[in-house]
Amino acid sequence: METQYPVFTEEMKETHTILIPNMAPVQFRILAAAMERKGYHVELLGNCGSQVSELGLKYVHNDTCYPALLVIGQFLDALGSGKYDLDHTALIITQTGGGCRASNYIFLLRKALERAGYGHIPVLSLNFSGLEKGNSLPMDLAFIRMALAAIYYGDLLVTLKAQTAPYEIHRGDAAALQEKWLDVICGWMREGCGFNQLEMKIAMSKIAAAFAVIPVRRTPKVKVGVVGEIYVKYSPLGNNNLEEFLASQDCEVNLPGLMGFVQYCAYNPSETARLYGGSFVEKHVSDLVLGYIAPMEKVIIKALKDNGYHAPLPFSELTKLTEGLISKGDKMGEGWLLTAEMAELIRAGYENIICAQPFGCLPNHICGKGMINKIRELYPEANITSIDYDPSATRVNQENRIKLMLSVGRERLAERTAGQVEAASASGAGTAVRGDPAFA
């Protein structure tokens, strides 16, 4: 007999608090505000620590995907904290709908809840694939538009802070400005505004311009790109605060936007139909979805470029970087996107790359670690290291491996800039400082 799990009903919107796992902190914070606009009471979880993975190990098989273990452990840790009324609490988890094990996390979570004594707590699914009918977050057009805007606003803020903070003269300026704009954007979402194309065009230009006036000193730094499995790539809990560690090593970090993964998921259904057969509609439905997203993409790219920041390639150009590298039929997990992102980062000057992957994640080992030699053939300057994340991997070991990669990056940077430094010293020129009166 099929197990009947508790269902989140419409009436529960008024009585229940929905806990959200914190994968991408900036983007998910704005997305949570969009959910509040739809009448939900939500809380983005921030609990971390060794007890999270220990709870995950206790209630999930240790051979399962590390992100699932952490998400489930974070939920269980929160439920056991005493902070919540367990009769009026619900959980939400995303499902990709693809062949990756991520589509099945919801079933692992429900089993873990039963074993831990929380079987009465309903679990909502957030997906765009029609999964969990009757127990998924309703997706009307307004909410979809807000969700897309939330991701793009989050990607913009992450990018601006990442390209400003390493060079800022007054430490903390970029972080404080990001926090300020997060509060503003979340306010817009709660009020139901700020997510149409014209509003985003005005807002993104204003946001980028605000970051552009932060006083900075553009000294040469090692530029590091981060790719990998989507949870470990973005989640500080999953990657042991990787961005914070790289900042401590005086690096500039490029974390490709979350919207790239959304576009990748939208692109794949039609690619499947083209490769394996399908109707005309199936072969072109992705074009409609990507066409709807494209105007927002143009807005964020223009806002970044107009204010002197590096902007990512349009998704249509990113897909072309797979040529000679990997087939776009490879779409389990992050699939061909992972390889394409590495190529894009290298071409943009972020040739020092960390591929963050859960131990045992086959798609990442094939499309990430497995592609390193091929990428080096095409891009000899590539300096790539793959880092495994799982409960048995020590943070010290991970950081030591990253330090080895960074040492190569620093040597290459020193070689490239030695001549420039000598020329600047001979001429008596100083380092340009944006925001100083003498800066021109």
C-alpha positions in Angstrom: 0.0 0.0 0.0 1.3 3.4 -0.9 2.2 5.6 2.1 0.1 8.7 2.6 2.1 11.7 3.5 0.6 14.8 5.1 -0.4 17.5 2.6 0.1 21.2 2.8 -3.4 22.7 2.5 -4.5 26.2 1.5 -5.6 26.8 5.1 -2.1 26.1 6.3 -0.9 29.3 4.7 -2.4 31.2 7.6 -1.2 28.9 10.4 2.1 27.3 9.3 5.7 28.5 9.0 7.5 27.0 6.0 11.2 26.4 6.6 13.5 26.9 3.6 17.0 25.2 3.3 19.6 27.8 2.7 21.3 26.9 -0.6 22.0 30.2 -2.2 21.7 32.7 0.7 21.2 35.9 -1.4 18.9 34.6 -4.0 16.9 32.5 -1.6 16.4 35.5 0.7 14.7 37.4 -2.1 12.8 34.3 -3.2 11.5 34.0 0.4 10.2 37.5 0.2 8.4 36.6 -3.0 6.7 33.7 -1.1 5.6 36.1 1.6 3.9 38.2 -1.0 1.9 35.1 -1.9 0.7 34.9 1.7 3.1 32.3 3.1 4.9 32.6 6.4 8.5 31.5 5.7 11.9 31.3 7.4 15.2 30.8 5.6 17.3 28.5 7.8 20.8 29.6 8.8 21.6 26.8 11.3 24.9 25.0 10.6 27.7 23.1 12.4 28.8 19.6 12.7 25.4 18.5 14.3 23.8 19.1 10.9 25.8 16.5 9.0 25.7 14.2 12.1 21.9 14.3 12.0 21.9 13.7 8.3 24.2 10.7 8.7 21.9 9.4 11.4 18.7 9.5 9.3 20.0 9.1 5.8 22.1 6.3 4.3 25.8 7.5 4.2 26.0 6.5 0.5 23.4 9.1 -0.5 24.1 12.4 -2.1 25.9 14.8 0.3 23.6 17.7 -0.4 20.6 15.6 0.5 22.3 14.6 3.7 23.0 18.2 4.6 19.5 19.6 3.7 17.8 16.8 5.7 20.2 17.3 8.6 19.5 21.1 8.6 15.8 20.5 8.7 16.0 17.9 11.5 18.4 20.2 13.5 15.9 23.1 13.1 12.9 21.0 14.1 14.7 19.7 17.2 15.9 23.2 18.2 12.7 24.1 20.2 12.2 27.3 18.1 9.2 26.1 16.2 5.7 24.9 16.9 5.9 21.5 15.3 2.1 21.3 14.8 2.3 24.5 12.7 5.5 24.0 10.7 6.1 22.8 7.2 9.1 22.3 5.0 9.9 23.0 1.4 12.4 21.4 -0.9 13.2 21.9 -4.6 13.0 19.1 -7.2 14.8 19.4 -10.5 12.6 16.9 -12.3 15.6 15.4 -14.1 17.5 12.2 -13.7 19.7 13.5 -10.9 19.1 12.1 -7.5 18.0 15.6 -6.5 14.6 14.8 -7.8 14.2 12.1 -5.1 15.4 14.1 -2.1 11.8 14.7 -1.1 11.2 11.0 -0.5 14.4 10.7 1.5 13.3 13.7 3.6 9.9 12.2 4.3 11.4 8.9 5.4 13.8 10.7 7.7 11.0 12.8 9.2 9.1 9.6 10.0 12.1 8.0 11.6 12.8 11.1 13.7 9.2 11.4 14.9 8.2 14.3 12.7 6.1 12.3 10.2 3.1 14.7 10.7 5.0 17.6 9.2 4.1 18.4 5.6 6.7 18.8 2.9 6.1 21.1 -0.1 7.8 20.7 -3.4 9.1 23.6 -5.4 9.5 22.5 -9.0 8.7 23.5 -12.6 8.2 19.9 -13.8 4.7 19.1 -12.6 6.0 16.8 -9.8 4.2 16.2 -6.5 0.8 17.3 -7.9 -1.4 18.5 -5.1 1.5 19.1 -2.8 3.7 21.5 -4.6 4.0 25.3 -4.4 1.4 26.8 -6.8 3.0 28.5 -9.8 1.0 31.3 -11.3 2.6 33.6 -13.9 3.0 36.4 -11.3 4.9 34.2 -8.9 7.1 32.8 -11.7 8.0 36.3 -12.8 8.8 37.2 -9.2 10.9 34.1 -8.8 12.9 34.8 -11.9 13.5 38.4 -10.8 14.5 37.2 -7.4 17.2 35.0 -8.9 18.5 37.7 -11.2 18.6 40.4 -8.5 20.4 37.9 -6.3 22.9 37.0 -9.1 23.5 40.8 -9.6 24.2 41.4 -5.9 26.5 38.4 -5.6 28.5 39.5 -8.7 28.8 43.1 -7.7 30.0 42.3 -4.2 32.4 39.6 -5.5 34.0 42.1 -8.0 34.2 45.0 -5.5 35.0 43.6 -2.1 38.5 42.3 -2.8 39.6 45.8 -3.9 37.7 48.1 -1.6 39.7 50.6 0.4 37.3 50.6 3.4 36.6 47.0 4.4 33.0 46.1 4.6 31.7 48.7 2.1 30.5 46.1 -0.5 29.0 43.8 2.1 27.1 46.7 3.7 25.8 47.9 0.4 24.7 44.4 -0.6 22.8 44.1 2.7 21.1 47.5 2.1 20.0 46.5 -1.4 18.8 43.1 -0.2 16.5 44.8 2.3 15.2 47.2 -0.5 14.6 44.4 -3.0 12.9 42.1 -0.5 10.7 45.1 0.3 9.8 45.4 -3.3 8.9 41.7 -3.5 6.6 41.9 -0.5 4.9 44.9 -2.0 4.5 43.1 -5.4 6.6 45.4 -7.4 10.1 45.6 -9.0 9.9 42.5 -11.2 8.7 43.7 -14.6 11.3 44.5 -17.2 11.2 48.3 -17.0 11.4 48.2 -13.2 14.3 45.8 -13.3 16.1 47.9 -15.9 15.9 51.0 -13.8 16.7 49.2 -10.5 19.6 47.1 -11.8 21.3 50.1 -13.3 20.9 52.0 -10.1 22.2 49.1 -8.0 25.3 48.6 -10.2 26.0 52.4 -10.2 25.9 52.4 -6.4 28.6 49.7 -6.2 30.6 51.4 -8.9 31.2 54.5 -6.6 32.7 52.4 -3.7 36.4 53.5 -3.4 38.6 50.7 -4.7 42.3 50.1 -5.4 42.5 47.7 -8.4 45.7 45.8 -7.6 46.3 42.5 -9.4 44.8 39.5 -7.6 44.4 35.9 -8.3 41.0 35.4 -9.9 39.2 32.2 -9.0 36.1 30.7 -10.6 33.9 28.2 -8.7 31.8 25.6 -10.4 30.3 22.3 -9.4 27.2 20.6 -8.1 24.6 23.2 -7.5 24.1 22.9 -3.8 27.8 22.5 -2.9 28.7 25.3 -5.3 26.5 27.9 -3.6 25.8 26.8 -0.1 28.3 27.9 2.6 27.1 24.9 4.6 27.9 22.6 1.8 31.3 24.0 0.8 32.6 24.9 4.2 32.3 28.7 3.6 34.5 28.5 0.4 33.9 32.1 -0.6 34.9 33.3 2.8 38.1 31.2 2.7 39.0 32.5 -0.8 38.5 36.1 0.5 40.9 35.3 3.3 43.4 34.3 0.6 43.1 37.7 -1.1 41.3 36.3 -4.2 38.6 37.7 -6.5 35.9 35.0 -6.8 33.5 34.5 -9.8 30.5 32.4 -8.9 28.4 31.9 -12.0 24.8 32.9 -11.5 22.0 30.7 -10.4 20.0 31.7 -13.4 22.4 29.8 -15.6 21.2 26.6 -14.0 17.5 27.7 -14.5 18.2 28.4 -18.2 20.0 25.0 -18.5 17.0 23.2 -17.1 14.7 25.1 -19.5 17.0 24.3 -22.5 17.3 20.6 -21.9 13.7 19.3 -22.8 13.9 20.6 -26.3 17.5 19.4 -26.7 16.3 15.9 -25.7 13.5 16.1 -28.3 16.0 17.1 -31.0 18.5 14.4 -30.1 16.1 11.5 -29.5 12.9 12.5 -31.4 9.9 14.5 -30.5 7.1 16.7 -31.9 7.7 20.2 -33.3 6.3 21.7 -30.1 8.6 19.6 -27.9 11.6 20.6 -30.0 10.9 24.3 -29.7 9.1 24.8 -26.3 12.4 25.6 -24.7 12.9 28.5 -27.1 9.7 30.1 -25.7 10.8 29.8 -22.1 14.3 31.1 -22.8 12.9 33.8 -25.0 10.8 34.9 -22.0 13.9 35.0 -19.8 16.2 36.7 -22.4 15.1 40.3 -21.8 15.9 40.0 -18.1 19.3 38.6 -19.0 20.0 41.6 -21.3 19.2 43.9 -18.5 21.6 42.4 -16.0 24.4 42.2 -18.6 24.0 45.8 -19.6 23.9 47.0 -16.0 27.2 45.3 -15.2 29.0 46.4 -18.4 27.8 50.0 -18.2 29.3 50.3 -14.7 32.7 48.7 -15.5 32.0 45.2 -14.2 32.6 41.9 -15.9 29.4 40.4 -17.2 28.7 36.7 -18.0 28.0 35.6 -21.5 24.4 35.4 -22.7 23.1 31.9 -22.3 22.9 31.5 -26.1 26.6 32.1 -26.3 27.4 29.9 -23.3 25.8 26.9 -25.1 28.3 27.3 -28.0 31.3 26.8 -25.6 30.4 23.1 -25.4 31.6 22.6 -29.1 34.7 20.4 -29.2 34.3 19.7 -25.5 31.1 17.9 -24.5 27.7 16.9 -26.0 24.7 18.8 -24.9 23.0 15.4 -24.5 25.0 15.1 -21.3 22.5 16.6 -18.9 22.4 14.6 -15.7 22.8 16.9 -12.8 24.8 20.0 -14.0 25.8 18.1 -17.1 27.3 20.1 -20.0 26.6 23.4 -18.2 29.4 22.5 -15.7 31.9 22.1 -18.5 30.7 25.2 -20.4 31.0 27.3 -17.2 34.6 26.3 -16.8 35.4 27.3 -20.4 33.6 30.6 -19.9 35.5 31.4 -16.7 38.9 30.6 -18.3 38.1 32.8 -21.3 37.1 35.6 -19.0 40.4 35.5 -17.1 39.3 33.3 -14.2 41.5 30.4 -15.2 42.0 29.3 -11.6 39.0 27.1 -11.0 37.6 25.1 -8.1 35.3 22.3 -9.1 33.3 21.6 -5.9 31.6 18.2 -6.0 30.0 15.9 -3.6 31.9 12.7 -3.2 30.2 10.0 -5.3 28.3 12.5 -7.5 28.8 10.7 -10.8 27.6 13.6 -13.1 30.0 16.0 -11.5 32.9 13.6 -11.7 32.3 13.1 -15.4 31.4 16.6 -16.4 33.7 18.3 -14.0 36.8 16.3 -12.9 36.5 14.1 -16.0 36.8 17.1 -18.4 39.8 18.7 -16.8 42.4 17.2 -19.2 40.3 18.0 -22.3 39.8 21.6 -21.1 43.6 21.9 -20.6 44.1 20.8 -24.1 42.0 23.7 -25.4 43.0 26.2 -22.7 46.6 25.5 -21.6 46.4 28.3 -19.0 43.6 26.5 -17.1 44.5 25.8 -13.4 41.8 23.5 -12.1 41.4 21.5 -9.0 38.5 19.3 -8.0 37.5 19.3 -4.3 35.3 16.5 -2.8 32.8 17.4 -0.1 31.4 14.8 2.1 31.1 14.0 5.9 34.5 12.3 6.0 36.4 15.0 4.2 38.2 17.4 6.5 38.1 21.1 6.0 41.9 21.4 6.5 42.6 18.9 3.7 40.2 20.7 1.3 41.8 24.1 2.1 45.3 22.8 1.7 44.5 21.4 -1.8 43.0 24.8 -2.7 46.1 26.6 -1.4 48.2 24.4 -3.7 46.1 25.6 -6.7 46.3 29.2 -5.5 50.1 29.0 -5.3 50.3 28.1 -9.0 47.9 31.0 -9.7 50.0 33.4 -7.7 53.2 32.4 -9.5 51.5 32.9 -12.9 50.1 36.3 -11.8 53.5 37.4 -10.6 55.1 36.5 -14.0 52.4 38.4 -15.9 52.5 41.5 -13.8 56.3 41.8 -13.2 56.9 43.8 -16.3 54.0 46.1 -15.6 55.1 46.8 -12.0 58.6 47.6 -13.2 57.3 50.0 -15.8 55.0 51.7 -13.3 57.8 52.1 -10.8 60.1 53.5 -13.4 57.6 56.1 -14.5 56.6 56.9 -10.9 52.9 56.1 -11.5 50.8 54.9 -8.6 48.0 52.5 -8.5 44.7 53.9 -9.7 42.1 54.3 -7.0 38.5 54.7 -7.9 36.6 57.0 -5.6 39.7 59.0 -4.7 39.8 62.7 -5.8 42.9 62.0 -7.9 41.2 59.1 -9.7 40.6 59.7 -13.4 
